[in-house]
Amino acid sequence: ARIPTGMTCVTHRARLVLILVIAAGAVSPAFGQSSAYYDFLMARHFESQGDQDAALAALERAASGDPKSAEVRAEIASFYLRRNRRADAENTAVAALRIDDGNAAAHRVLGLIYSNNVDAMNARTPAAQLQSAVNDAIQHLERAVTAEGETGIDILYALGRMYMRGNDFTKAVGAFTRVVNQNPTSAQARLSL
């Protein structure tokens, strides 16, 4: 494959990394095909350069190239979520979980979507509907926390908020404390705590 002229040094580095990975036989176990891994890397490059259409196209090629990869679908779901395309993000994350129920990135996407849905509910929302929505959000956020070694403060903060909405204040304190420990200057976490 030729690299078109005008691409940055980052692209050349990404290609070199891919060549080294393939040569070493160390293609990530999340990808069954080296071309899918290359497309995945290129998607990240395109996104970092602001070319959203090319990034999504590369992610879709990676998904087609490795249809058994939950990681690629979770990355597509995250891509959609970053662009506030929630329905697409939710559908793609669910598809990723059909392939691998333990995929932390897909649980993260669903947990954030569902926690935002809970935040949009008001006092007129029936209590049973609210509690069901809170439980769905907590389920996915907890799976994202337990599956990741280093949990991001966005997940921990959302989880603390959902614990509060579900009246589980002991767990909320634990989640907010972890946020403050990771980011002592977080005014939101301190106020919530």
Sequence and secondary structure as in RCSB ss.txt:
>XXXX:A:sequence
ARIPTGMTCVTHRARLVLILVIAAGAVSPAFGQSSAYYDFLMARHFESQGDQDAALAALERAASGDPKSAEVRAE
IASFYLRRNRRADAENTAVAALRIDDGNAAAHRVLGLIYSNNVDAMNARTPAAQLQSAVNDAIQHLERAVTAEGE
TGIDILYALGRMYMRGNDFTKAVGAFTRVVNQNPTSAQARLSL
>XXXX:A:secstr
    TT  HHHHHHHHHHHHHHHHT   TT S HHHHHHHHHHHHHHHTT HHHHHHHHHHHHHH TT HHHHHH
HHHHHHHTT HHHHHHHHHHHHHH TT HHHHHHHHHHHHHHHHH  TTS HHHHHHHHHHHHHHHHHHHHH SS
  HHHHHHHHHHHHHTT HHHHHHHHHHHHHH TT HHHHHH 
